Structures are given as structure tokens and as C-alpha cells.
Amino acid sequence: MSSKVTLSLVAPFVCALVVAQNASAQVYSANDLVQIAIERSRELQAMQQRVVEARGLLRQAGMRPTPSLQFEGATGRPLGSPGEEEYTAGYSQPLEMAGKRDKRIRVAEKGVALAEAELSERTRQLVIDVKLRYVDAVTERAKLAALDRLIGTYKESAKLTEARVQQGDAAPLDGQLLLVELNRAEALRRTITGRVGVALADLRRLCGFSIAEPMNLSVDSARAPASKYTLDELVSSALAQRQDLHVARIVEERASAEVNLTEAQSRADLTLTARYSLRNGQFSGLHGFTASGQPAALRDRDNILAFGVSFPLLSRKRNLGNIEAAAARATGSRSLKQHLEATIPLEVQAAWQHWDAATQSLRILSSGVLQQSEKNIDVIRQAYALGQLRLLDVLNEQRRLIDIQMNFIDAEADVRRGVVELERAVGGDLK
């Protein structure tokens, strides 16, 4: 009981909120909402920073090994050898072997390409999500408008029937029948009003709209842009521009580059060194004479220049685990790419068949069902006014008409969804 009371209280408020928004909000098309969603998406902004990060790592990958300077001083004074001194200055330059720098740059370049491709893929997914939520919103709103027209008709008929009952021209049962249909339509209207609110809330979330920010939707016609393409053309286009396949290919290329880099890292690097040393020594107990004849201790002064090469004793076995891991990543990424290449044509075919069937269904409902049903209800109403048919016949035909109208709205929505799903499968807009 409490849930029914809550629904009866909330539904009018939601309806009033939707009506107020529709009356005062700026009108947005699906393309407008897509553009706004892309501009406001925090997730896309974060992924853009990942691209910046990858470019920074690319810059860092190109850095060469840093050289080193060494300075040393030694003295024997603390150990009782005051005449012994040595001063050394050295320079060392590491050299990467086996093309490590070029291979590291290759991996970093693939990292930049991967970050950009992932950004494009997430943008594509956001565009599809916005378009699908837009279709849901305009579809439920169209159903709500159809029910509003029906309820208005029922209310006018109820007033006329009540007047006829009072005058004795109609049976009291007619008024009860109309009341049942009116309440039935009101109940359905409450349900659809809730769906409109949910669809608009989802659309606001995707597009970054606040609760208080007005948003009204324009209604795009059910398009048929795919009719100028053949299925083979769409499949070829999908294999060429699907961003998830592009991501898989880049991941495979990066994994292959990582294998090459890992194998190169098992090769030893060289370090070239050059060192200059100045040594001062004193012969203990031995003295000589200066030019003036004064005794002086004998000293030895040496200048030494040394060169050297050093390298670690590495073997491929020390890096075999990393090589195997990189090879496994490459194999896995290759399998994922092959899977996408095999399934994308099937996705395009399924989306094409869905769109084609929805288009044919809409065409039949528009020309062969909806128009005829509208003519039928006019004829039946005239017959009822002349007393040739009962009110129950009119209500049955009216119920049949609203069902057909709902089916027609669903068919239009199915065509729109078919176009969006086809764009998802192809990987781009169908102009």
C-alpha cells in the first residue's frame, strides 16, 4: 500500500518537472549532446593526460646514459707516511649495446599511439552511449505525448457521455467503460513518465548536466543513411576504422617491440673510462741537495693517464623469464587482434540485418497499418454517433489504435537504435 501511495505522490512531481523542463530548456539535438558530452567528460580528460604522460615517457626513452666524473684524493699522513699523496680525476661513459635506445624508443612510440587509440575508442563508446540514451528519451517522450492526446480524448468523451446519460440518450455503463479506459491510460502515463525521467537522468549523467541545468531534446527523424552503402563496404570500413581493432593492433606491435627490447637487455653494456692520476712520493731516509747546497728529502712525482673498458658478465639465461613473459604478451595480443578481425564482420552483418528489418517494419506500419487504423477509428466514431455501434466497439478500436501508435513509436526507435548500433559496429558515423 505504501509503495502505491509513494508512486502516486512522486509521479505527478516527475511529470511536472519534465513539462517545466520541456517548456523552458534549450533545445538539443543528438549531435549537440554528443559534443557537450565529449567536452565535459572527466574520464576523457583523464585519458588525455595519459596521452601527455606517454609522450613524456617517449621523451625520457630517448635519453642516453649519463656520463660520470670521479675525483679522488689520497694521503699517507694519517698513517705515518706524510710524503705520500695521490690525486685522481676520472671520466666514465656508459654505452648501450644491441640498439637498446632505439628499441626503447620504439616501445615508447607504441605507448603514445596506444594511449591516443584508447582515447579515441573511449570517445567512440561515449558517443554511442549518448545516442542510445537520446533515442530512449525521445521515444518515451513520444509515447507520453500520444497518451496525453488519448487522455484528452477520453476526458472529452466522458463529459459528453455523462451529459447523454443524464438526458437518457446513453446507458450508465458507457460512462463506467470510459472511466476504466481513462484510468488505464492514466496508469500507463505514470509508468511512461517515470521512464522519461530515468532516460533524461541517464542522458544528464553522460553529458555532464547538473540537475538544475535545463535540457530539452529535439526529435530527429528516423534516418536511413545506411541505404547508400553495401554490406561489403561497411565491413571494409569497419576493419579499417574500428578503434578497438586499432588498439589491438598497436598492443600487438608494442608487445613485439617489448620482446625485442627484452632480448636486447640481455646483452651487456660497455662502460668506457679515462683517468688521470698525480702521485707524489717521498723516499724515507734519503736526502739530496738543492741548487744552493741545502739538504732536501728526495721526492718522486708521477703523472699517469689510464684508459679502461668494463662490462658485466651477463647471459641470456639471466633475462630468460622476462623474454618469455614478453613473448606471452605478444602471443595474447595477437590472438585478441585475430579475434576482433574475425568477429567484426559478424557484428556489422548483425547490425545491418537489425537496421534493415527495423526499416521495413517501420515502412509497413506507417503506410499499411497506422494510417488505416486512424481512418477506421474515424469511421467507427461516426457510426457510434449515428447509433449503429456500441461504445464498447469504439473503445476497442481506440485501444487498438493506441497500441498501433505505440508499436509505431517503438519501430521508429528501433530504426534509430539500428543506425546507432550500425555506427558502433562500423566504428564511425554514417553520413
MIBA-803166 format. One record per residue: x, y, z of N, C-alpha, C in turn; residue in one letter. Coordinates in steps of 0.001 Angstrom, whole numbers, padded with zeros to 6 digits, always signed. Atoms other than C-alpha are relative to their C-alpha. Last residue first. Layout:
! MIBA-803166
XYZXYZXYZA/...
//
This chain:
! MIBA-803166
+000469-001279+000557+026745+010243-043264-000935-000251-001170K/+000468+000282+001358+027148+007042-041257-000620+001274-000551L/+001313-000483+000394+029190+007988-038221-000303-000395-001444D/+000055-001409+000390+032129+005828-037247-001399+000380-000413G/-001043-000793-000644+033273+002459-035907+000012+001454-000378G/-000893-000519+001040+031380+000184-038280+001145+000806+000613V/-000680+001116+000661+029816-001888-035488+001015+000477-001035A/-000895+000650-000952+029023+001152-033338+000808-001110-000678R/-001145-000889-000159+027655+003010-036353+000988-000568+001002E/-000787+000163+001216+025457+000005-037095+001225+000910+000044L/-000730+001261-000123+024305+000025-033485+000851-000268-001239E/-001065-000185-000993+023434+003706-033825+000824-001273+000158V/-001028-000859+000587+021518+003133-037073+001173+000165+000967V/-000709+000763+001017+019663+000177-035579+001106+000805-000659G/-000979+000852-000682+018844+002233-032497+000783-000840-001003R/-001057-000868-000525+017230+004861-034708+001072-000821+000711R/-000800-000456+001140+015320+002196-036635+001147+000882+000479V/-000814+001141+000419+014217+000565-033388+000860+000360-001203D/-001144+000110-000911+013066+003938-032070+000917-001141-000407A/-000898-001131+000278+010882+004407-035128+001241-000058+000876E/-000652+000302+001279+009513+000894-034623+000933+001130-000412A/-001078+000973-000251+008835+001605-030953+000744-000337-001288D/-001061-000736-000705+006890+004729-031936+001176-000927+000300I/-000645-000856+000991+004924+002680-034488+001139+000795+000636F/-000856+000850+000825+004215-000007-031905+000743+000820-001047N/-001148+000373-000818+002954+002660-029505+000959-000886-000793M/-000835-001197-000129+000725+004077-032253+001246-000294+000839Q/-000710-000163+001269-000532+000580-033027+000916+001219+000052I/-001023+001054+000068-001373+000008-029373+000820+000124-001285D/-001103-000429-000866-003091+003400-029272+001095-001057+000038I/-000746-001097+000600-005146+002428-032322+001172+000426+000867L/-000813+000556+001075-006180-000971-030923+000860+001097-000642R/-001103+000732-000640-007338+000687-027717+000928-000599-001050R/-000913-001012-000542-009363+003171-029759+001199-000661+000681Q/-000777-000525+001125-010851+000306-031761+000991+001068+000460E/-000889+001062+000489-011870-001463-028567+000861+000501-001155N/-001125+000141-000934-013200+001761-027108+000975-001079-000453L/-000887-001168+000147-015317+002470-030181+001222-000142+000898V/-000685+000139+001284-016742-001049-030193+000973+001147-000227D/-001050+001013-000174-017511-000749-026467+000766-000225-001296L/-001207-000680-000495-019371+002474-027199+001146-000989+000181L/-000040-000244-001431-021855+000425-029264+001271+000770+000381R/-000956+000815-000750-022331+000721-032985-000069+000364+001480L/-000146+001292+000660-025111+001921-035326+000963-000936+000743Q/+000683+001055-000736-026290+004760-033106+000138-001371-000606G/+001282+000275+000663-025412+007503-035570-000777-001122+000679L/+000820-001207-000120-022711+008816-033241-001370-000191-000639A/+000502-000057-001372-021384+005253-032962-000892+001217+000199Y/+001041+001013-000119-021133+005005-036748-000598-000012+001404A/+001173-000502+000711-019253+008299-036851-001165-000992+000096Q/+000582-001080-000807-016885+007057-034168-001243+000580-000664R/+000708+000609-001124-016371+003815-036073-000616+001061+000899I/+001236+000615+000492-015499+005661-039287-000819-000567+001156V/+000916-001079+000414-012988+007915-037554-001349-000566-000467D/+000576-000577-001217-011443+004945-035757-000937+001150-000325I/+000993+000886-000591-011009+003113-039050-000653+000627+001230N/+001240-000114+000784-009274+006036-040746-001110-000848+000618K/+000554-001325-000274-006712+006177-037946-001283+000239-000786E/+000623+000059-001316-006220+002409-038258-000595+001347+000385S/+001284+000677+000129-005612+002732-041988-000734-000058+001342Q/+000927-000865+000726-002919+005339-041466-001384-000643-000122Q/+000356-001177-000792-001214+003299-038770-001023+000880-000719L/+000651+000302-001273-001284-000073-040529-000488+001265+000694V/+001035+001011+000083-000282-000071-044197-000759-000255+001275G/+000889-000092+001169+001744+003062-044756-001172-000960+000053S/+000356-001365+000369+003476+003721-041451-001041+000039-001099S/+000867-000593-001014+003431+000217-040016-000470+001385-000416L/+001301+000682+000033+004787-001270-043236-000972+000625+000995I/+000666-000354+001252+007580+001295-043558-001395-000638-000075R/+000509-001364-000129+008505+000915-039904-000759+000410-001247L/+001125+000020-000923+008799-002854-040293-000616+001380+000158S/+001146+000587+000696+010979-002482-043374-001239-000030+000890Q/+000448-000949+001024+013312-000098-041564-001212-000529-000753T/+000715-001092-000670+013513-002331-038485-000525+001005-001013A/+001301+000511-000441+014397-005351-040634-000819+001098+000668A/+000818+000254+001191+017158-003425-042430-001387-000498+000388D/+000454-001269+000571+018571-001988-039189-000936-000236-001188W/+000910-000642-000954+018699-005384-037485-000557+001296-000587H/+001267+000727+000062+020180-007030-040584-001026+000599+000954Q/+000642-000300+001285+022872-004363-040797-001368-000683-000097W/+000547-001355-000103+023680-004668-037092-000723+000398-001284A/+001140+000037-000921+024057-008447-037437-000647+001371+000120A/+001107+000697+000662+026254-008094-040544-001241-000029+000886Q/+000546-000891+001028+028442-005473-038881-001197-000643-000684V/+000705-001075-000686+028886-007647-035804-000633+000955-001009E/+001259+000562-000490+029754-010649-037986-000823+001059+000730L/+000942+000172+001123+032345-008600-039895-001346-000576+000435P/+000518-001293+000453+033823-007515-036523-000906-000142-001222I/+001342-000282-000506+034088-011069-035190-000578+001316-000510T/+000974+001025+000393+037026-012441-037213-001426+000380+000399A/+000083+000047+001468+039221-009347-037141-001029-001018-000476E/+000754-001166+000463+038400-008930-033462-000147-000007-001519L/+001399+000164-000416+039522-012492-032666-000854+001169-000494H/+000618+000950+000929+042695-012093-034724-001469-000240+000343Q/+000166-000668+001285+043581-008971-032760-000693-000920-001003K/+001094-000963-000141+042947-010729-029457-000259+000718-001317L/+001256+000760-000025+045115-013683-030527-001195+000935+000111S/+000244+000449+001366+047950-011333-031494-001305-000790-000072R/+000499-001142+000763+047679-009600-028124-000276-000377-001448S/+001346-000327-000423+047995-012955-026359-000594+001164-000780G/+000903+001033+000500+051010-014025-028403-001449+000292+000371T/+000119-000162+001452+052798-010719-027790-000961-001030-000586A/+000845-001173+000257+052071-010882-024077-000205+000208-001488R/+001380+000388-000309+053447-014438-023984-000955+001166-000230A/+000493+000822+001111+056622-013313-025790-001446-000437+000243A/+000269-000890+001123+057108-010534-023247-000543-000774-001197A/+001187-000794-000326+056752-013000-020376-000370+000928-001149A/+001168+000864+000116+059193-015443-022010-001285+000765+000300E/+000216+000264+001421+061765-012695-022521-001254-000868-000197I/+000590-001205+000594+061368-011509-018937-000285-000200-001485N/+001364-000139-000507+061974-015054-017693-000706+001215-000580G/+000876+000894+000742+065006-015514-019960-001451+000122+000463L/+001173-000792+000404+066797-012443-018637-001045-000857-000703N/+000366-000891-001093+069517-014217-016629-001252+000817-000326R/+000785+000726-000992+069521-017032-019197-000438+000912+001149K/+001408-000055+000368+070639-014641-021931-000888-000689+001033R/+000356+001046+000959+073998-014224-020213-001500+000101-000274S/+001396+000386+000132+075597-011324-018421-000135-001145-000976L/+000014+001342+000562+079153-010753-017195-001447-000507-000002L/+000460+001075-000892+079020-007025-016666-000010-001328-000732P/+001311+000503+000397+081155-004738-018832-000378-001120+000959F/+000581+000970-000930+084215-002584-018191-001367-000431-000533S/+001328+000422+000429+086586-000767-020545-000502-001025+001004V/+000520+001328-000313+089689+001118-019464-001388-000218-000578G/+001234+000243+000742+092037+004019-020031-000487-001404+000335F/+000434+001387+000162+094765+005363-017743-001313-000037-000767A/+001274-000028+000734+096791+008582-017716-000379-001434-000325L/+000424+001257+000623+099571+008791-015116-001368+000206-000650I/+001253-000321+000689+101604+011816-013956-000400-001218-000830N/+000413+000752+001192+104341+010815-011476-001345+000526-000499D/+001250-000569+000518+106304+012888-008905-000336-000696-001319R/+000327+000569+001310+109023+011269-006772-001368+000535-000433D/+001420+000180+000342+110646+013071-003843-000136-000570-001410R/+000198+000418+001385+114137+013012-002204-001487-000308-000252L/+000496+001369+000148+114293+014945+001041-000223-000305-001484A/+001456+000089+000194+116361+018121+000981-000383-001465-000214A/+000531+001365+000075+119884+019089+002072-001527+000033-000140P/+000730+000390-001208+120906+022694+001251-000514-001427-000156Q/-000808+000873-000838+123605+023199-001398-000685-000433+001277G/-000794-000843-000918+122067+026208-003055+000821-000822+000962S/-000979-000753+000793+120928+024136-006038+000882+000863+000893A/+000598-000969+000899+119229+021729-003592+001094+000727-000748T/-000364-001391-000231+120873+018727-002101-000657+000879-001046F/-000836-000548+001042+119662+015170-001732+000315+001451+000342G/+000048-001427+000207+118219+013147+001058+000919+000379-001148H/-000890-000408+001070+117290+009544+001638-000168+001494-000239L/-001407+000176-000374+115883+008330+004938+000982+000402-001071G/-000323-000176-001414+112291+007863+003617+001498-000286+000244S/-000854+001114-000403+111912+008330-000081+000460+000231+001428F/-001235-000444-000688+108992+010692-000661+000758-001231+000465Q/-000568+000921-000967+106096+010173-003115+001305+000537+000590G/-001176-000598-000650+103724+012408-005048+000489-000970+001064N/-000547+000646-001186+101266+010802-007447+001254+000740+000478R/-001229-000708-000396+099028+012615-009927+000457-000612+001313L/-000448+000088-001391+096398+010415-011602+001299+000771+000171S/-001315-000650-000168+094341+010926-014758+000337-000019+001485Y/-000344-000498-001330+091517+008520-015526+001413+000593-000021R/-001319-000651+000145+089594+007537-018648+000311+000654+001343A/-000510-000862-001064+086660+005097-018561+001348+000579-000414T/-001342-000492+000317+084450+003439-021159+000438+000960+001096L/-000290-001263-000677+081461+001469-019841+001445+000371-000288T/-001400-000337-000246+080033-001244-022051+000088+001327+000738L/-000406-001350+000393+076543-002712-021940+001469+000210+000349D/-000736-000839-000951+075930-006464-021760+000293+001367-000611A/-001354-000275+000492+073237-008099-023903+000688+001002+000937R/-000849+001099-000457+070220-009477-022035+001429+000136-000513S/-000455-000268-001355+068592-006080-022444+000807-001142+000584Q/-001180-000874+000047+068493-006655-026195+000538+000270+001389A/-001147+000781+000474+066187-009642-025705+001260+000847-000056E/-000379+000914-001081+063876-007517-023577+001177-000875-000415T/-000715-000750-001031+063865-004746-026171+000482-000923+001115L/-001317-000389+000528+062998-007133-028993+000815+000750+001044N/-000807+001227+000116+060207-008697-026945+001393+000345-000497V/-000487+000331-001340+058957-005247-025975+000827-001277-000004E/-001128-000887-000290+058761-004287-029661+000570-000268+001388A/-001128+000463+000805+056612-007357-030324+001234+000863+000248S/-000486+001232-000616+054370-006388-027412+001178-000569-000775A/-000795-000360-001172+054123-002855-028786+000554-001246+000688R/-001263-000587+000446+053088-004160-032194+000875+000386+001187E/-000828+001061+000568+050457-006439-030665+001363+000543-000433E/-000458+000828-001120+049124-003638-028474+000880-001132-000505V/-001096-000735-000646+049021-001377-031534+000548-000805+001176I/-001174+000051+000872+046986-003965-033446+001191+000716+000627R/-000559+001361-000042+044598-004441-030542+001241-000116-000873A/-000666+000180-001294+044086-000667-030220+000656-001369+000071V/-001235-000785+000078+043335-000391-033942+000796-000123+001292H/-000921+000804+000806+040827-003215-033555+001329+000726-000148L/-000410+001109-000847+039202-001279-030703+000927-000950-000743D/-001068-000391-000912+039297+001847-032858+000429-001131+000923Q/+000398+000349-001368+037302+000369-035723+001158+000246+000952R/+000097-001121-000931+038460+002350-038770-000481-000364+001402Q/-000981-001071+000182+039778-000026-041441-000033+001027+001125A/-001354+000537-000196+038055-003267-040445+001059+001082-000111L/-000164+000374-001403+034796-001346-040018+001401-000527+000270A/-000157-001217-000794+035104+000349-043410+000234-000323+001467S/-001335-000532+000297+035676-002979-045134+000277+001257+000814S/-000973+000899-000631+032619-004429-043383+001424+000512-000222V/+000026-000251-001430+030525-001400-044329+000992-000890+000743L/-000636-001299-000253+031572-001628-047952+000048+000306+001493E/-001451+000176+000162+030772-005343-048041+000740+001304+000266D/-000521+000681-001183+027299-004679-046600+001509-000174-000095L/+000189+001447+000050+026550-002153-049307+000614-000621+001251T/-001182+000850-000151+026196+001505-048516-000394-001451-000216Y/-000897-000272+001117+023598+004024-049733+001292-000800+000075K/+000512+000551+001249+020895+002504-047539+000931+000248-001178S/-000759+001182+000398+022936+003074-044386-000420-000535-001353A/-001222-000337+000737+021738+006638-044026+000752-001213-000511P/-000371+001217+000731+018143+005625-043186+001280+000254-000793A/-000817-000116+001199+017166+008155-040542+000238-001365-000655R/-000628+001324+000104+014276+008044-038125+000765-000073-001313A/+000777+001008+000722+013642+011767-037872+000755-001319-000024S/-000524+000287+001337+015480+013715-035220-000870-001068-000656D/+000267+001352+000499+013398+014939-032310+000531-000116-001418V/+000670-000023+001298+014733+017936-030428-000143-001433-000495S/-000504+000782+001126+015529+017436-026797-000822+000270-001243L/+001137+000425+000807+015194+019804-023876+000537-000623-001283N/-000359+000793+001172+017756+020305-021134-001281-000447-000692M/+001096+000390+000896+017698+022821-018307+000509-000779-001211P/-000272-000522+001341+020532+022741-015749-001083-000458-000968E/+000708-001260+000228+019141+022222-012247+000180+000542-001415A/+001438+000198-000155+020042+018549-012032-000768+001266-000359I/+000432+000026-001386+023510+019157-013453-001514-000171+000061S/+000960-001020-000398+024418+018195-016999-000297-000143+001488F/-000543-000902-001002+027618+016204-017584-000928+001139+000378G/-000371-001283+000604+026550+014653-020883+000551+000998+001011C/-000988+000188+001060+026544+011038-019663+000515+001333-000537L/-001231+000558-000555+024855+011859-016366+001079-000131-001071R/-000689-001052-000755+022301+014147-017988+001336-000509+000552R/-000572-000905+000990+021409+011443-020508+000740+001141+000680L/-001163+000665+000615+020948+008891-017756+000684+000918-001001D/-001053+000045-001024+018702+011327-015866+001261-000670-000546A/-000618-001330-000074+016724+012061-019040+001113+000028+001033L/-000766-000210+001232+016112+008339-019599+000695+001360+000020A/-001211+000833-000054+015091+007827-015959+000880+000244-001221V/-000918-000537-001005+012676+010772-016035+001300-000779+000087G/-000571-001235+000544+011140+009618-019301+000993+000602+000982V/-001042+000375+000966+010736+006125-017875+000643+001229-000623R/-001192+000446-000718+008913+007548-014850+001124-000398-000933G/-000606-001205-000561+006547+009437-017133+001254-000352+000799T/-000847-000571+001049+005980+006184-019038+000654+001292+000482I/-001159+000877+000261+004753+004470-015889+000952+000620-001015T/-000909-000102-001148+002517+007385-014866+001260-000837-000237R/-000701-001279+000108+001047+007505-018385+000977+000187+001163R/-001093+000178+000959+000225+003814-018222+000807+001274-000142L/-000997+000875-000615-001771+004435-015050+001196-000211-000933A/-000717-000780-001014-003552+007398-016634+001082-000836+000667E/-000946-000877+000697-004434+005329-019725+000806+000836+000984A/-001048+000855+000584-005967+002619-017549+001049+000845-000715R/-000921+000375-001086-007816+005230-015525+001133-000888-000514N/-000726-001197-000412-009300+006694-018715+000999-000321+001107L/-001031-000274+001007-010185+003268-020066+000828+001220+000371E/-001021+001058-000076-011994+002370-016833+001129+000265-000988V/-000803-000243-001203-013793+005724-016765+001097-001043+000148L/-000942-001089+000278-014923+005270-020362+000898+000282+001195L/-001008+000494+000940-016431+001893-019540+001037+001066-000329L/-000925+000852-000739-018169+003310-016486+001097-000555-000901Q/-000859-000849-000822-019681+006143-018535+001009-000804+000789G/-000949-000683+000897-020932+003690-021132+000945+000890+000788D/-001183+000855+000214-022438+001521-018397+001029+000671-000899L/-001031-000290-001012-024723+004410-017412+001256-000842-000184P/+000094+000831-001201-026584+003861-020726+001080+000384+000998A/-001057+001013-000112-026797+006665-023241-000176-000751+001304A/-000417+000443+001338-029501+009027-024534+001066-001090+000039D/+000599+001271+000343-031265+009339-021149+000368-000505-001377G/+001140-000246+000879-030567+013032-020771-000694-001300-000419Q/+000971-000815-000727-028335+012447-017760-001256+000266-000821Q/+000604+000863-001012-026600+009648-019603-001068+000763+000776V/+000970+000863+000682-026047+011923-022616-000690-000940+000990R/+001155-000825+000367-024403+014557-020425-001079-000848-000680A/+000711-000339-001230-022170+011940-018827-001243+000838-000296E/+000766+001184-000402-021273+010621-022268-000797+000268+001268T/+001139+000162+000907-020285+014076-023491-000873-001180+000419L/+000932-001111-000241-018097+014694-020442-001246-000144-000877K/+000657+000240-001285-016529+011231-020689-001007+001098+000312A/+001058+000998+000205-015841+011711-024402-000758-000258+001296S/+001074-000650+000752-013950+014939-023654-001166-000970-000225E/+000655-000951-000892-011955+013178-020946-001141+000723-000713K/+000841+000709-000959-011215+010189-023195-000757+000978+000902Y/+001180+000505+000727-009955+012441-025981-000961-000714+000940T/+000846-001144+000322-007661+014311-023600-001269-000421-000736G/+000690-000364-001246-006390+011002-022260-000907+001206-000227I/+001052+000982-000260-005609+009875-025808-000799+000359+001248L/+001072-000226+000965-003709+013065-026617-001165-000963+000245R/+000656-001262-000357-001719+012774-023409-001149+000305-000959D/+000939+000268-001088-001040+009113-024204-000718+001264+000446L/+001128+000758+000559+000472+010041-027561-001039-000306+001072A/+000830-000939+000768+002632+012739-025910-001220-000711-000597A/+000704-000846-000955+003915+010244-023333-000914+000984-000712L/+001086+000801-000561+004761+007755-026063-000827+000820+000983K/+001016+000124+001050+006739+010461-027865-001175-000843+000489A/+000719-001272+000048+008572+011265-024609-001084-000029-001080R/+000941-000041-001122+009431+007604-024148-000781+001306+000009E/+001024+001025+000197+010939+007509-027629-001033+000043+001120T/+000989-000522+000959+012751+010850-027293-001104-001021-000250V/+000715-001159-000525+014451+009675-024085-001071+000488-000961A/+000915+000408-001069+015373+006180-025259-000842+001182+000476D/+001103+000731+000627+016816+007518-028523-001013-000432+001060V/+000828-001008+000668+018901+010049-026584-001205-000674-000658Y/+000834-000601-001055+020138+007265-024323-000893+001085-000577R/+000993+000985-000424+021293+005383-027426-000901+000559+001094L/+001014+000139+001046+022976+008466-028883-001084-000998+000401K/+000835-001200+000008+024781+009237-025627-001122-000138-001034V/+000846+000005-001200+026026+005656-025280-000936+001208+000019D/+001052+001004+000188+027280+005606-028882-000949-000005+001199I/+000913-000493+001045+029194+008869-028447-001161-000972-000191V/+000826-001049-000607+030694+007641-025164-001012+000539-001000L/+000966+000644-000879+031880+004431-026825-000922+001026+000649Q/+001001+000673+000842+033512+006391-029634-001067-000668+000856R/+000854-001050+000555+035261+008670-027132-001102-000601-000856T/+000921-000392-001086+036531+005590-025288-000925+001126-000458R/+000963+001078-000226+037939+004248-028560-000982+000366+001108E/+000971-000002+001102+039571+007565-029465-001065-001063+000199S/+000809-001211-000140+041221+007803-026043-001066+000065-001092L/+000937+000275-001088+042371+004182-026337-000890+001210+000272E/+001037+000894+000518+043897+004997-029735-001029-000331+001076A/+000866-000771+000898+045762+008013-028334-001144-000866-000537E/+000778-000941-000820+047123+005990-025402-000948+000823-000863A/+001014+000761-000727+048146+003169-027761-000866+000929+000852L/+001057+000372+000943+049934+005526-030161-001122-000755+000701A/+000722-001226+000355+051874+007035-027258-001159-000323-000936V/+000769-000414-001170+052801+003587-025922-000798+001265-000263G/+001219+000802-000005+053794+002479-029420-000861+000317+001218K/+000847-000507+001089+056227+005366-029502-001304-000775-000082E/+000645-001221-000482+057545+004291-026073-000894+000621-001070A/+001030+000388-000969+058242+000749-027335-000759+001236+000487V/+001063+000671+000743+060080+002101-030390-001144-000403+000924R/+000795-001062+000629+062073+004499-028211-001165-000609-000773I/+000769-000609-001086+063237+001541-026099-000888+001128-000536R/+001089+000910-000314+064223-000300-029267-000859+000536+001143K/+000971-000024+001100+066248+002666-030483-001201-000906+000300D/+000675-001307+000020+067930+003025-027087-001061+000050-001101R/+000998-000127-001074+068690-000688-026687-000767+001312-000088K/+001084-000891+000403+070375-000988-030088-001080+000197+001051G/+001106+000763+000601+072432-004053-029146-001199+000883-000337A/-000273+000865+001137+074769-002028-026900-001299-000648-000496M/+001007+001045+000158+074228+000897-024591+000281-000778-001281E/+000450+000153+001379+077464+002760-023920-000999-001142-000061L/+000647+001263+000352+078283+004004-020406-000456+000027-001459P/+001142-000153+000911+080737+006930-020299-000588-001369-000295Q/+000506+001275+000505+083292+007255-017490-001260+000266-000818S/+001220-000210+000786+085547+010196-016579-000435-001354-000549Y/+000384+000986+000993+088263+010178-013924-001312+000354-000700G/+001229-000480+000650+090275+012606-011810-000338-000968-001121A/+000496+000657+001211+092879+011256-009371-001275+000688-000482T/+001236-000684+000413+095071+012790-006681-000403-000542-001370Y/+000458+000361+001330+097775+010789-004823-001333+000710-000268E/+001269-000625+000408+099917+011692-001849-000355-000441-001415E/+000712+000742+001045+102788+010018+000078-001369+000647-000277E/-000436-000387+001337+105143+012339+001915-000773-000658-001130G/+000424-001365+000395+103413+012247+005269+000389+000366-001418P/-000736-000164+001256+103646+008468+005639-000342+001369-000564S/-001437-000140-000233+102665+007977+009262+000825+000084-001253G/-000581+001309-000305+099177+006578+008740+001512+000064+000134L/+000584+000579-001226+097289+009878+008957+000629-001318+000418P/-000308-000738-001217+099815+011444+006510-000644-000618+001246R/-000496+000926-001014+099531+008763+003823+000281+000673+001320G/-001201-000462-000696+097352+010842+001570+000394-001024+001051T/-000537+000938-000991+094708+010058-001017+001278+000578+000600A/-001241-000495-000610+092416+012243-003160+000450-000956+001079G/-000499+000684-001191+089720+011101-005527+001278+000675+000484E/-001149-000714-000571+087539+012784-008128+000380-000700+001292F/-000461+000461-001311+085137+010861-010373+001233+000804+000401Q/-001308-000540-000351+083039+012232-013248+000356-000483+001398L/-000363-000241-001406+080140+010242-014670+001399+000594+000087S/-001417+000196-000333+078339+010051-018000+000265+000362+001460P/-000666-001174-000565+074532+009708-018129+001472-000296+000276T/-000555+000208-001349+073137+007015-020411+000822+001208+000457P/-001171+000881-000003+071244+008440-023431+000528-000174+001414R/-001183-000479-000721+067753+009880-023158+001118-001041-000045M/-001083-000376+000896+065350+008810-025896+001256+000490+000698G/-000599+001195+000595+063111+006893-023511+001155+000328-000922A/-000969+000575-000924+062556+010063-021477+000688-001219-000602Q/-001149-000907-000104+060934+011836-024405+001086-000599+000903R/-000724+000085+001267+058750+008822-025044+001217+000910+000019L/-000806+001224-000048+057829+008693-021354+000769-000210-001300L/-001126-000236-000893+056723+012323-021582+000899-001214+000116G/-000955-000824+000738+054636+011492-024625+001205+000366+000855R/-000700+000871+000951+053001+008650-022710+001019+000788-000820A/-000948+000835-000741+052156+011012-019843+000808-000881-000951E/-001112-000885-000375+050572+013515-022222+001067-000785+000749V/-000734-000256+001242+048472+010692-023684+001202+000894+000281V/-000786+001209+000254+047538+009633-020165+000778+000127-001304R/-001228-000118-000795+046522+013230-019543+000864-001251-000130Q/-000860-000934+000714+044057+012903-022418+001306+000215+000753Q/-000689+000774+001033+042689+009810-020664+000876+000896-000867M/-001029+000814-000642+041907+011913-017596+000781-000809-001031A/-001065-000911-000411+040112+014479-019751+001126-000755+000693Q/-000793-000309+001186+038160+011670-021399+001135+000959+000339L/-000738+001208+000370+037055+010423-017984+000866+000253-001224E/-001204+000061-000828+036125+013919-016886+000854-001215-000348R/-000324+001295-000584+033684+014173-019783+001323+000055+000783S/+000125-000010-001453+032583+017766-020281+000462-001285+000664R/-000678-001142-000622+033757+018419-023837+000003-000093+001521E/-001444+000115+000237+032885+014956-025130+000746+001121+000714I/-000516+001121-000785+029447+015043-023517+001509-000143-000156A/-000057-000423-001391+028743+018503-024925+000585-001105+000872I/-001076-000972-000126+029628+017387-028451+000166+000450+001450Q/-001272+000715+000165+027448+014290-028162+001178+000946+000201V/-000266+000709-001248+024578+016342-026766+001307-000778-000070L/-000335-000994-001024+024707+018722-029711+000376-000678+001311D/-001377-000440+000249+024861+015799-032148+000438+001049+001011N/-000913+001070-000418+021723+014275-030598+001459+000414-000201A/+000070+001172+000868+019884+017572-030906+000969-001061+000517S/-001251+000664+000375+019489+019997-028045-000315-001161-000944Y/+000229+001214+000777+016684+022511-027465+001340-000559-000466V/-000556-000117+001342+017296+024992-024677-000158-001338-000716Q/-001383+000392+000241+015015+024445-021736+000416+000294-001431A/-000966-001089-000163+011929+026444-020738+001411-000343-000433S/+000506-001318+000353+008850+024447-021720+001082+001058-000031A/+000298-000079+001422+010381+020985-021905-000432+001401-000416N/-001255+000019+000746+011953+021438-018480-000259+000165-001487Q/-000669-001289-000214+008658+022502-016951+001311+000072-000763A/+000706-001019+000768+006905+019521-018537+000671+001350+000139V/-000274+000217+001423+009534+017100-017246-000666+001073-000846V/-001385-000371+000249+009357+018559-013731+000349-000146-001469L/-000084-001463+000001+005571+018444-013737+001412+000464-000287A/+000657-000488+001212+005660+014794-014784+000095+001516-000098C/-000903+000273+001126+008197+013975-012098-000585+000535-001294V/-001142-000905-000104+006051+015711-009485+000972-000195-001147F/+000368-001352+000448+002912+013990-010693+001152+000980+000066P/+000237-000082+001442+004689+010594-010469-000453+001378-000453A/-001214-000340+000747+006100+011078-006976-000292+000230-001470V/-000505-001318-000380+002876+011254-004997+001169+000436-000862L/+001003-001013+000349+001052+008439-006749+000455+001393+000363S/+000017-000181+001444+004201+006329-006635-000980+001092-000402L/-001222-000704+000389+004591+006863-002890+000029+000265-001492T/+000134-001402-000407+000969+005943-002265+001212+000805-000417V/+000955-000629+000893+001329+002775-004309-000174+001464+000332K/-000656-000212+001287+004534+001830-002483-000937+000666-000976S/-000870-001172-000083+002818+002383+000870+000691+000281-001302S/+000821-001207+000000+000000+000000+000000+000853+001255+000000M/
//
